[in-house]
Amino acid sequence: MTQAPPPDQIPPNRPHGGGWSAARNRGAPDRGATSRIEHVRVTSPDLARRAALGVLQKRMIFGLGGFVLIFGVLAGRLIDVSVINPVHPDAAAIAAQLPRTNILLPPPARAEITDRNGTILAVSLPGAALYANPKQIGDPGEVARRITAVIPALDPGWLESRLADRKRDFVYLDRGLTAAQELAVNQLGIPGVYFEDIEHRHYPEGDLAAHILGGVTPDQRGIAGVEQYFNKSLTADPSTPLRLSIDIGAEGIVRQETEQAMTDYAGVGACGIVISARTGRVLAMASLPDYRAGDLGTAPANDRFNRCVSGDYEPGSVFKLMTLSMALNSGMIHYWDKFDTTHPLHVGRFTVTDFEPAHIWMTVPHILEVSSNIGASRIATILGPDIQRAWLRKLGFFGKPPIQLPEAQPAMYHPKSSWKLLTTMTVSFGNGIAMSPLQMISAVVPVVNGGVYYPPSLDASGPPPAGVRVMTRRTSLIMRKMMRNVVVAPDGTGVYARVPGYLVGGKTGTAQVVGPNGRYMKHLNDASFMAAFPMTDPRYVVYVVVLQPHATKKMLPFCHGFTTGGYVAAPAVANIIARIGPMLGIMPLSGEKLAAAQAALSIPVDPLPPPGRSGLGPGHMFPPGASKYAYMLAGQKPPATIDEAAHDEALTRTEMWQPLGATAETISVPSAPIIGGAISHQTMNASPSFTHAGG
């Protein structure tokens, strides 16, 4: 690099401060400073670069023009649709974007269930379920601890095991979250824990009608009661409630009074039923012990067991209503006939006795009034097993009761091959045959309503079940009068079923309890009472059964150590009638109206045969067509030939099964009492055509 010489070396001929330049070429003339010309040299790469820049500039110009054109078109279109020809938005689109002031819940997946008055018994409401993905859970123990801190009902150990199951990516933790619990868990912010929108089935009445309603699974599928029976219709049309025949007010009363009787006598269980005598629809049905309908899955098996339709119990003397109505309807027996009850009956190693032996010949009203087992046995053996079985088959005892409950069970009875003398006798007073209380009360409905059988039903959404005539009106009327005697007669077994102003009639039942070994247990019985009211024109039938009652210290002064149906169940029935009567529009009578109604229901306990007629009694024990068993029981040799014509005629009357016509009928109750010779043989056997009004 050439450096400038120091100042003292500057040539004298060069002015100070001038710039330094290289020395002139040797031999060049000294003419002072001259400008130097610089030559620029352009190469091929420079030319190529300049050409590329030119192309790029042209492309940019074309692109800019294209964008200007496109945006010009869009701007023109925008001006056209918004100013020149505006397009109005769809009204639905506008509505969708407006804020909603009220939130409508999605329709439920399961219909409501109501009682006959519209009170909600079951309803599906939105809820939340808590679930987790175990593969996303960091510390299962810590997560379980945090969740159980806000949901104490969950078991920490169970919860941790669920969260630690890495083989699964979905596990439910709780399918019944409350709103507060959902918020509390959500605030924990635990990764891997989520919520699912579900429905919960709620039962606002708690344990009332729990056995009728049944219950559902967590995924809303019916698994018991009407929830199971009507599962398809409940889910097919969720907008239409299922209306039951139950009256929840009456249900509460029946449950309360039945529970009181069970508690007072320390029973192991109980059942109370109220059924319409005009339609067969069940108004109330309480099985005890029971459970809260929403807790079906966790309730003990004993509480879930429906004693009204699933339990088969020997009915005891209540069954005499079947025996006597069968006998009167057959035409072989008349209510003035007398039967030998002077001594116990011995068949092999078995003995049939009466609770309070009278040692007399009793008429039919007297047999029912004092509940004579001996008298019922005499009557049943006259009719024989063929007529007895035909009657029971017709009234549904040999099949499953047609109620809308999957838990309903058929009765238990002897096969025809073993239905001999002893079975015929014991069945006549309710031993040796067992059925559910619902089956028993359904068979009593025609006994009191004029002779029309209705299949029991819980469904009130459609027309009432069709009725079928199974006995004559005359038979039913006589039975009602005799049932009234059971309650009002001084020595009647049902005196504690009296209700002031109400014409109650009924029958007591005290049955031995069959043990696990098939033998009767000592000092244990089931107590029951069957009643109807008002007996001038029965509207409802009431049945209370208390299983294995005991003479507790509290009740000992009242029952005197006895646990019969008259002491245990009859007072409960009286309390039920007194409370539900006014609620159902049946007001008590008083004064002349009560006296007249009572007179219309009177019947002598020892009636005389009509003029010109004779009745069965000493010296004339058997009518034509009597079974050989009647002779065997009396210690007499049966005749060589039985009057088959008389027997077949009685069997035909027994098998009466006349579906009612489309025209509604009315049962009229004669105002004249049945006494002495007021009823002729022709009138007794008459079977006028009529139908029964629904209600």
VOGU-3710 file (C-alpha; in Angstrom, 3 decimals, decimal comma):
1> mtqapppdqi> 0,000/0,000/0,000  1,452/3,418/-0,965  1,634/5,897/1,877  1,745/9,718/1,600  5,212/11,184/2,324  5,641/13,397/5,309  5,134/17,134/4,864  8,761/17,920/4,777  9,133/15,629/1,814  6,422/17,194/-0,331
11> ppnrphgggw> 7,859/18,371/-3,588  8,148/22,094/-3,761  6,354/22,349/-7,032  3,135/20,777/-5,309  0,921/23,143/-3,469  0,299/22,465/0,250  -2,990/20,864/1,124  -3,429/19,322/-2,231  -4,298/15,771/-2,535  -1,788/13,122/-3,079
21> saarnrgapd> -1,632/11,381/-6,367  0,664/8,902/-7,825  3,744/10,267/-9,633  3,372/10,860/-13,241  4,694/8,339/-15,634  8,143/8,755/-16,383  8,518/11,037/-19,427  5,027/12,557/-19,045  4,929/16,343/-19,481  4,346/18,336/-16,413
31> rgatsriehv> 1,121/20,113/-17,096  -0,423/20,252/-13,655  -3,410/18,083/-12,365  -5,653/16,458/-14,947  -9,022/14,338/-14,579  -8,710/10,588/-14,895  -11,211/8,709/-17,146  -12,703/5,385/-15,685  -13,828/2,744/-18,119  -16,936/0,483/-17,111
41> rvtspdlarr> -17,100/-2,995/-18,388  -20,532/-4,831/-18,645  -20,466/-8,590/-18,574  -23,027/-11,283/-19,663  -24,268/-12,095/-16,097  -25,123/-8,445/-15,641  -27,195/-8,468/-18,783  -29,072/-11,643/-17,664  -29,826/-10,156/-14,275  -31,212/-7,007/-15,860
51> aalgvlqkrm> -33,435/-9,089/-18,153  -34,820/-11,082/-15,174  -35,650/-7,896/-13,328  -37,565/-6,706/-16,336  -39,648/-9,880/-16,494  -40,374/-9,642/-12,776  -41,528/-6,082/-13,130  -43,917/-7,073/-15,944  -45,361/-9,937/-13,855  -45,908/-7,660/-10,899
61> ifglggfvli> -47,762/-5,237/-13,104  -49,998/-8,058/-14,479  -50,629/-9,455/-10,954  -51,506/-6,051/-9,616  -53,913/-5,599/-12,474  -55,508/-9,003/-11,751  -56,018/-8,200/-8,049  -57,485/-4,845/-8,938  -59,876/-6,558/-11,336  -60,960/-9,233/-8,804
71> fgvlagrlid> -61,501/-6,803/-5,970  -63,330/-4,538/-8,371  -65,740/-7,362/-9,228  -66,230/-8,239/-5,550  -66,766/-4,605/-4,657  -69,303/-4,288/-7,449  -71,118/-7,436/-6,295  -71,097/-6,246/-2,698  -72,574/-2,900/-3,731  -75,178/-4,740/-5,817
81> vsvinpvhpd> -76,387/-7,128/-3,040  -76,158/-4,622/-0,228  -77,223/-1,353/-1,879  -78,748/-1,856/-5,306  -80,420/-5,272/-4,846  -80,052/-6,122/-1,144  -80,597/-9,825/-0,074  -82,485/-10,041/3,229  -81,287/-12,736/5,683  -83,538/-15,716/6,543
91> aaaiaaqlpr> -85,790/-15,109/9,532  -84,811/-18,463/11,084  -81,155/-17,530/10,845  -81,808/-14,259/12,643  -83,822/-16,024/15,339  -81,027/-18,537/15,871  -78,600/-15,745/16,670  -80,862/-13,933/19,116  -80,120/-14,518/22,804  -82,591/-16,935/24,456
101> tnillpppar> -84,177/-15,765/27,680  -85,525/-19,211/28,617  -83,894/-22,604/28,133  -86,175/-25,484/27,151  -85,044/-28,901/28,373  -84,814/-31,672/25,812  -87,792/-34,035/25,809  -87,384/-36,992/28,211  -86,745/-40,476/26,910  -89,366/-42,004/29,248
111> aeitdrngti> -92,965/-40,983/29,863  -94,310/-39,880/33,208  -96,430/-42,155/35,391  -99,362/-40,593/37,229  -102,113/-41,740/39,532  -105,732/-41,601/38,416  -105,978/-37,920/39,431  -102,869/-36,828/37,543  -100,463/-36,737/40,491  -96,975/-37,520/39,197
121> lavslpgaal> -95,614/-40,792/40,553  -92,567/-41,145/38,264  -90,779/-38,614/36,044  -87,467/-38,458/34,155  -85,332/-35,386/34,795  -81,985/-34,364/33,265  -78,885/-35,142/35,282  -75,194/-35,896/34,961  -72,952/-38,923/35,258  -69,287/-38,805/36,224
131> yanpkqigdp> -66,873/-40,916/34,204  -63,146/-41,090/33,578  -60,523/-42,325/31,137  -58,052/-44,261/33,325  -55,356/-43,901/30,669  -55,431/-40,148/31,244  -55,315/-40,326/35,040  -51,954/-39,522/36,586  -52,230/-40,608/40,214  -55,394/-42,724/40,794
141> gevarritav> -55,036/-42,520/44,565  -54,765/-38,745/44,614  -57,657/-38,339/42,155  -59,817/-40,705/44,211  -59,025/-38,725/47,361  -59,976/-35,412/45,742  -63,245/-36,756/44,299  -64,380/-38,438/47,508  -63,707/-35,169/49,334  -66,655/-33,634/47,439
151> ipaldpgwle> -68,682/-36,866/47,012  -68,329/-38,653/50,382  -70,755/-41,415/49,399  -68,187/-42,902/47,003  -65,848/-45,551/48,390  -62,227/-44,355/47,982  -60,853/-47,864/47,499  -63,402/-48,761/44,855  -62,886/-45,444/43,113  -59,092/-45,856/43,047
161> srladrkrdf> -59,392/-49,350/41,592  -61,627/-48,022/38,825  -59,232/-45,203/38,011  -56,230/-47,517/38,017  -57,667/-49,867/35,383  -55,346/-48,867/32,540  -56,805/-51,479/30,211  -59,962/-49,424/29,843  -60,522/-45,962/28,486  -64,034/-45,456/29,955
171> vyldrgltaa> -65,312/-46,160/33,455  -68,338/-44,749/35,249  -67,580/-43,271/38,653  -71,027/-42,006/39,686  -74,245/-42,082/37,671  -76,324/-40,068/40,085  -74,595/-36,729/40,489  -76,502/-33,874/42,023  -76,082/-30,405/40,549  -73,959/-29,337/43,531
181> qelavnqlgi> -71,707/-32,385/43,180  -71,273/-31,793/39,459  -70,163/-28,209/40,126  -67,806/-29,279/42,916  -66,098/-31,943/40,773  -65,893/-29,589/37,825  -64,063/-27,028/39,978  -61,416/-29,621/40,806  -60,267/-29,481/37,176  -58,941/-33,047/37,118
191> pgvyfedieh> -57,651/-34,138/33,681  -59,252/-37,363/32,458  -62,464/-36,866/34,459  -65,575/-35,949/32,465  -69,339/-35,495/32,688  -72,094/-37,125/30,650  -75,618/-35,747/30,267  -78,094/-38,435/31,306  -81,606/-38,778/32,754  -82,598/-39,739/36,279
201> rhypegdlaa> -85,922/-41,381/37,152  -87,477/-39,592/40,114  -90,311/-40,875/42,300  -91,736/-37,860/44,154  -93,862/-39,967/46,534  -90,891/-41,868/47,924  -91,947/-45,280/49,186  -95,654/-44,914/48,343  -96,666/-47,420/45,664  -93,029/-48,519/45,339
211> hilggvtpdq> -93,929/-52,144/44,582  -96,419/-50,996/41,953  -93,995/-48,632/40,230  -90,993/-50,966/40,460  -87,908/-49,198/39,152  -85,473/-48,702/36,281  -81,823/-49,385/35,540  -79,315/-46,490/35,303  -79,920/-46,446/31,542  -83,664/-45,947/32,109
221> rgiagveqyf> -84,902/-49,469/31,343  -87,744/-50,813/33,480  -86,805/-53,830/35,591  -89,762/-54,215/37,987  -93,387/-53,231/38,472  -95,270/-51,215/35,895  -91,964/-49,655/34,829  -91,051/-53,058/33,424  -94,511/-54,131/32,262  -95,120/-50,904/30,312
231> nksltadpst> -91,483/-50,347/29,356  -92,184/-50,384/25,623  -95,059/-47,911/25,705  -93,287/-45,634/28,195  -90,366/-45,255/25,806  -92,297/-45,329/22,528  -94,323/-42,208/23,314  -92,641/-40,206/26,091  -95,087/-37,348/25,641  -98,096/-39,383/26,842
241> plrlsidiga> -98,145/-40,165/30,582  -99,082/-43,618/31,824  -102,159/-43,137/34,014  -102,600/-45,730/36,726  -105,785/-46,571/38,621  -103,988/-45,883/41,905  -105,233/-43,031/44,073  -102,092/-41,883/45,873  -104,158/-40,431/48,725  -105,817/-43,786/49,372
251> egivrqeteq> -102,471/-45,498/48,877  -100,961/-43,468/51,705  -103,835/-44,299/54,045  -103,729/-48,030/53,263  -99,977/-48,136/53,780  -100,178/-46,247/57,065  -102,951/-48,351/58,602  -101,504/-51,643/57,383  -98,085/-50,720/58,749  -99,649/-49,774/62,077
261> amtdyagvga> -101,272/-53,202/62,378  -98,026/-54,931/61,428  -96,070/-52,867/63,962  -98,599/-53,264/66,794  -98,509/-57,049/66,448  -94,827/-57,383/65,478  -95,656/-59,055/62,163  -92,936/-59,997/59,683  -94,831/-58,496/56,765  -98,202/-57,228/55,640
271> cgivisartg> -100,320/-56,368/52,630  -103,218/-53,975/52,152  -105,347/-53,699/48,989  -108,351/-51,608/47,930  -110,023/-52,564/44,645  -113,056/-51,202/42,822  -116,025/-53,557/42,991  -117,371/-51,996/39,777  -114,324/-52,268/37,523  -111,685/-54,458/39,179
281> rvlamaslpd> -109,230/-51,569/39,053  -106,802/-51,417/41,957  -107,133/-48,204/43,960  -104,371/-48,919/46,488  -101,917/-51,722/47,104  -99,252/-51,617/49,797  -96,747/-54,385/50,522  -94,665/-54,152/53,690  -91,821/-53,838/54,323  -91,164/-51,686/51,282
291> yragdlgtap> -88,455/-49,414/49,861  -88,026/-46,050/48,184  -88,814/-46,570/44,515  -85,615/-44,811/43,438  -83,512/-47,201/45,542  -84,627/-50,462/43,953  -81,080/-51,515/43,099  -79,820/-51,203/46,672  -82,928/-52,275/48,605  -82,793/-55,618/50,485
301> andrfnrcvs> -84,473/-58,557/48,780  -87,003/-58,848/51,616  -88,107/-55,257/51,049  -88,326/-55,691/47,278  -90,581/-58,742/47,612  -94,154/-57,819/46,686  -96,315/-59,713/49,154  -99,518/-58,589/47,429  -98,844/-60,368/44,126  -95,757/-62,569/44,592
311> gdyepgsvfk> -96,451/-64,164/47,964  -98,652/-67,255/48,110  -100,373/-67,577/51,496  -103,114/-69,835/52,755  -106,085/-67,462/53,176  -107,770/-69,261/56,033  -111,465/-68,674/56,694  -111,713/-65,790/54,208  -111,943/-68,621/51,680  -115,331/-69,600/53,107
321> lmtlsmalns> -116,687/-66,795/50,920  -115,764/-68,980/47,965  -117,227/-72,130/49,462  -120,583/-70,625/50,420  -121,090/-68,583/47,252  -120,248/-71,687/45,225  -122,756/-73,729/47,241  -125,593/-71,207/46,948  -124,975/-70,657/43,241  -124,998/-74,402/42,516
331> gmihywdkfd> -128,628/-74,755/43,608  -127,780/-77,820/45,703  -127,523/-75,775/48,898  -129,942/-73,147/50,218  -129,207/-70,598/52,877  -131,777/-72,139/55,257  -130,162/-75,594/55,108  -128,609/-76,888/58,333  -125,385/-78,847/58,752  -124,014/-80,938/61,570
341> tthplhvgrf> -121,342/-79,018/63,521  -121,908/-80,851/66,784  -118,517/-82,555/66,854  -115,064/-82,397/65,199  -114,456/-84,259/61,937  -111,826/-86,982/61,818  -110,184/-88,119/58,579  -107,293/-90,464/59,160  -104,820/-88,708/61,464  -106,315/-85,274/60,748
351> tvtdfepahi> -109,037/-83,543/62,742  -111,103/-80,538/61,702  -112,397/-78,401/64,564  -113,934/-74,969/65,119  -112,233/-72,129/66,969  -115,272/-71,829/69,233  -117,279/-75,081/68,943  -121,054/-74,596/69,162  -122,131/-78,263/69,076  -125,286/-77,522/67,088
361> wmtvphilev> -126,676/-77,836/63,584  -125,893/-74,555/61,798  -127,520/-72,798/58,855  -125,389/-71,201/56,128  -125,587/-67,652/57,619  -124,585/-69,004/61,009  -121,639/-70,943/59,543  -120,274/-67,749/57,996  -121,004/-65,598/61,039  -119,024/-67,751/63,465
371> ssnigasria> -116,633/-69,081/60,790  -117,275/-72,783/61,271  -114,679/-75,021/59,633  -116,850/-78,038/60,284  -119,841/-76,497/58,523  -117,746/-75,446/55,513  -116,335/-78,966/55,251  -119,815/-80,499/55,292  -120,950/-78,195/52,486  -117,851/-78,747/50,319
381> tilgpdiqra> -118,097/-82,513/50,528  -121,737/-82,389/49,397  -120,669/-80,510/46,261  -117,600/-82,674/45,680  -114,186/-81,966/44,151  -115,398/-81,556/40,558  -117,677/-78,618/41,389  -115,131/-77,172/43,803  -112,323/-77,242/41,244  -114,564/-75,835/38,502
391> wlrklgffgk> -115,471/-72,885/40,721  -111,874/-72,122/41,639  -110,688/-72,464/38,062  -113,367/-70,044/36,864  -112,323/-67,417/39,406  -108,681/-67,597/38,387  -107,125/-69,612/41,214  -105,468/-72,075/38,855  -103,619/-69,450/36,829  -101,537/-66,333/37,127
401> ppiqlpeaqp> -103,523/-63,201/38,072  -103,864/-60,917/35,016  -102,378/-57,829/36,669  -99,846/-55,516/34,963  -97,021/-56,581/37,273  -94,318/-59,021/36,094  -93,886/-60,246/39,679  -97,376/-61,794/39,854  -97,320/-65,506/40,678  -99,958/-68,250/40,259
411> amyhpksswk> -101,580/-69,988/43,199  -100,357/-73,234/44,748  -102,825/-76,123/44,873  -103,092/-79,891/44,792  -103,222/-81,708/41,443  -106,479/-83,299/40,466  -105,100/-86,771/41,147  -104,672/-86,010/44,861  -107,737/-83,801/45,274  -109,658/-86,265/47,426
421> llttmtvsfg> -111,784/-86,089/50,570  -109,284/-84,370/52,862  -108,272/-81,759/50,260  -111,917/-80,992/49,503  -112,497/-80,381/53,205  -109,422/-78,288/53,993  -109,707/-76,119/50,882  -113,264/-75,238/51,929  -111,902/-73,205/54,842  -108,724/-71,932/53,167
431> ngiamsplqm> -106,115/-74,544/54,053  -104,293/-76,731/51,553  -104,384/-73,992/48,912  -102,308/-70,797/48,741  -102,587/-67,704/46,596  -101,562/-64,065/46,546  -103,776/-61,529/48,348  -104,540/-59,890/44,991  -105,874/-63,163/43,623  -108,055/-63,586/46,704
441> isavvpvvng> -109,566/-60,115/46,628  -110,210/-60,333/42,867  -112,295/-63,479/43,437  -114,349/-61,750/46,134  -115,310/-58,847/43,831  -118,110/-60,833/42,080  -119,291/-62,155/45,426  -120,281/-58,638/46,470  -120,921/-56,697/43,240  -123,820/-58,736/41,864
451> gvyyppslda> -121,901/-61,649/40,365  -119,564/-60,035/37,800  -115,873/-60,931/37,677  -113,394/-58,311/36,503  -109,719/-59,096/35,927  -107,678/-56,911/38,283  -106,024/-53,970/36,574  -103,688/-51,046/37,310  -104,177/-49,307/33,966  -106,628/-46,377/33,986
461> sgpppagvrv> -105,671/-44,914/30,619  -108,204/-46,954/28,663  -111,704/-48,355/29,165  -112,257/-50,578/32,214  -111,743/-54,313/31,782  -114,684/-56,287/30,410  -116,726/-58,067/33,035  -117,976/-61,657/32,994  -120,954/-63,008/34,897  -119,887/-65,885/37,114
471> mtrrtslimr> -122,801/-66,122/39,577  -126,378/-64,978/39,919  -127,419/-61,675/41,417  -129,400/-63,568/44,035  -126,297/-65,431/45,208  -124,370/-62,182/45,488  -127,160/-60,468/47,426  -127,420/-63,298/49,952  -123,645/-63,307/50,395  -123,628/-59,555/51,058
481> kmmrnvvvap> -126,271/-59,919/53,730  -124,429/-62,761/55,400  -121,153/-60,780/55,274  -122,946/-57,884/56,936  -123,978/-60,241/59,751  -120,315/-61,130/60,350  -119,733/-57,498/61,335  -122,966/-56,505/63,105  -123,993/-59,729/64,875  -122,979/-59,819/68,548
491> dgtgvyarvp> -121,063/-63,064/68,125  -119,747/-62,254/64,634  -116,003/-62,628/64,138  -115,700/-59,222/62,441  -117,220/-56,901/65,040  -114,032/-54,775/65,139  -114,566/-53,850/61,486  -117,596/-51,737/62,316  -117,436/-48,125/61,088  -120,130/-45,692/62,273
501> gylvggktgt> -122,414/-44,740/59,405  -120,872/-47,175/56,926  -122,504/-50,476/55,994  -119,440/-52,708/56,182  -119,581/-56,437/55,568  -116,698/-58,847/55,666  -115,018/-62,064/56,656  -112,150/-62,876/58,982  -109,264/-65,152/58,102  -106,799/-66,928/60,389
511> aqvvgpngry> -104,489/-69,368/58,636  -101,676/-71,560/59,864  -98,200/-70,853/58,529  -96,451/-73,506/56,452  -92,814/-73,947/57,477  -89,759/-74,734/55,315  -90,326/-78,464/55,821  -93,866/-78,275/54,434  -95,483/-78,710/57,849  -97,569/-76,214/59,752
521> mkhlndasfm> -95,608/-74,228/62,328  -96,931/-74,216/65,872  -98,200/-70,997/67,427  -97,837/-69,038/64,189  -100,596/-67,827/61,902  -101,443/-65,187/59,293  -104,332/-62,872/60,168  -106,570/-61,231/57,569  -109,871/-59,485/57,022  -111,808/-59,077/53,777
531> aafpmtdpry> -114,460/-56,334/53,628  -116,684/-54,460/51,204  -118,636/-51,223/51,559  -121,329/-49,993/51,408  -123,039/-53,383/51,347  -126,266/-51,983/49,864  -124,315/-51,207/46,673  -120,643/-52,125/47,123  -118,145/-49,678/45,640  -114,887/-50,990/47,043
541> vvyvvvlqph> -113,414/-54,173/48,494  -110,675/-53,903/51,134  -108,266/-56,661/52,195  -105,577/-56,533/54,875  -103,226/-59,408/55,654  -100,724/-59,363/58,540  -98,140/-62,124/58,389  -97,187/-63,951/61,589  -98,509/-61,447/64,161  -97,688/-61,782/67,842
551> atkkmlpfch> -99,652/-60,812/70,937  -97,367/-57,970/71,972  -97,429/-56,333/75,384  -99,059/-53,248/73,877  -101,940/-55,175/72,289  -102,383/-57,903/74,900  -105,186/-56,105/76,806  -107,113/-55,750/73,544  -106,539/-59,119/71,873  -106,440/-61,239/75,070
561> gfttggyvaa> -103,528/-63,202/73,641  -105,232/-64,041/70,337  -103,801/-63,111/66,925  -106,819/-63,904/64,775  -108,014/-61,891/61,808  -110,805/-60,358/63,895  -108,367/-58,830/66,381  -105,388/-58,037/64,140  -106,683/-57,107/60,671  -110,328/-56,089/61,161
571> pavaniiari> -109,494/-52,845/63,061  -107,050/-51,846/60,322  -109,743/-52,342/57,682  -112,183/-50,272/59,732  -109,664/-47,415/59,954  -109,036/-47,561/56,204  -112,739/-47,396/55,372  -113,369/-44,548/57,812  -110,573/-42,492/56,221  -110,951/-43,233/52,508
581> gpmlgimpls> -114,768/-43,265/52,462  -115,263/-39,475/52,523  -112,289/-38,973/50,224  -113,950/-41,234/47,642  -117,290/-39,469/47,941  -118,959/-42,112/50,113  -120,431/-40,323/53,101  -121,637/-42,083/56,254  -125,361/-42,534/56,769  -127,320/-41,656/59,860
591> geklaaaqaa> -130,833/-41,647/61,230  -133,614/-43,092/59,118  -131,439/-43,643/56,059  -129,022/-45,764/58,058  -131,849/-47,735/59,682  -133,530/-48,394/56,326  -130,297/-49,516/54,707  -129,540/-51,784/57,620  -133,013/-53,311/57,419  -132,513/-54,021/53,723
601> lsipvdplpp> -129,393/-56,010/54,577  -130,765/-58,014/57,493  -130,934/-61,786/57,316  -131,776/-64,159/60,177  -128,907/-66,210/61,486  -131,288/-69,204/61,672  -133,758/-68,694/58,781  -136,721/-70,988/58,197  -137,384/-72,752/54,881  -140,033/-71,152/52,631
611> pgrsglgpgh> -143,592/-72,440/53,014  -143,965/-75,861/51,478  -140,218/-76,407/51,352  -137,928/-78,450/53,532  -134,263/-77,907/54,159  -131,308/-80,114/54,844  -130,851/-81,070/58,462  -131,160/-83,980/60,872  -132,672/-86,948/59,092  -132,159/-85,336/55,663
621> mfppgaskya> -128,468/-84,515/55,321  -127,872/-84,821/51,598  -129,546/-83,278/48,529  -129,853/-85,114/45,195  -126,503/-85,326/43,434  -124,453/-85,107/46,659  -120,897/-86,373/46,363  -119,861/-89,690/47,849  -117,462/-87,757/50,103  -120,420/-86,288/52,019
631> ymlagqkppa> -121,586/-89,776/52,938  -118,066/-90,889/53,828  -117,611/-87,864/56,122  -120,927/-88,650/57,836  -119,865/-92,248/58,350  -122,521/-93,525/55,965  -122,252/-95,786/52,974  -122,630/-93,871/49,685  -125,567/-94,908/47,489  -124,848/-97,331/44,696
641> tideaahdea> -125,542/-94,620/42,119  -125,216/-90,837/42,447  -127,927/-88,653/40,896  -125,785/-87,651/37,933  -128,437/-85,341/36,476  -128,607/-83,257/39,659  -124,832/-83,177/39,893  -124,415/-82,129/36,263  -127,024/-79,398/36,670  -125,101/-78,011/39,658
651> ltrtemwqpl> -121,842/-78,228/37,710  -123,384/-76,288/34,830  -124,439/-73,499/37,193  -120,958/-73,531/38,688  -119,304/-73,151/35,315  -121,412/-70,087/34,448  -119,261/-67,751/32,324  -121,318/-65,133/30,522  -119,385/-62,171/29,039  -121,333/-58,972/29,482
661> gataetisvp> -122,825/-57,326/26,422  -121,911/-53,936/25,041  -124,859/-52,320/26,842  -124,086/-51,322/30,381  -126,297/-52,753/33,091  -127,122/-51,642/36,558  -127,216/-53,862/39,605  -130,297/-53,037/41,603  -130,409/-53,998/45,228  -133,858/-55,088/46,435
671> sapiiggais> -135,050/-53,006/49,357  -136,938/-55,882/50,950  -134,865/-57,978/53,337  -134,466/-61,681/52,739  -136,217/-63,365/55,617  -138,060/-66,580/56,288  -140,162/-67,607/53,346  -139,615/-64,468/51,287  -137,541/-66,363/48,746  -138,955/-69,194/46,750
681> hqtmnaspsf> -136,896/-71,990/45,238  -137,618/-70,617/41,755  -136,453/-67,140/42,733  -133,277/-68,531/44,302  -132,289/-70,325/41,121  -133,331/-67,555/38,738  -130,572/-66,008/36,685  -132,011/-62,931/34,947  -129,996/-61,323/32,211  -128,295/-58,058/33,181
691> thagg> -124,991/-56,253/32,960  -122,992/-54,245/35,426  -122,267/-50,543/35,223  -118,651/-49,478/35,216  -117,324/-46,879/37,579
//
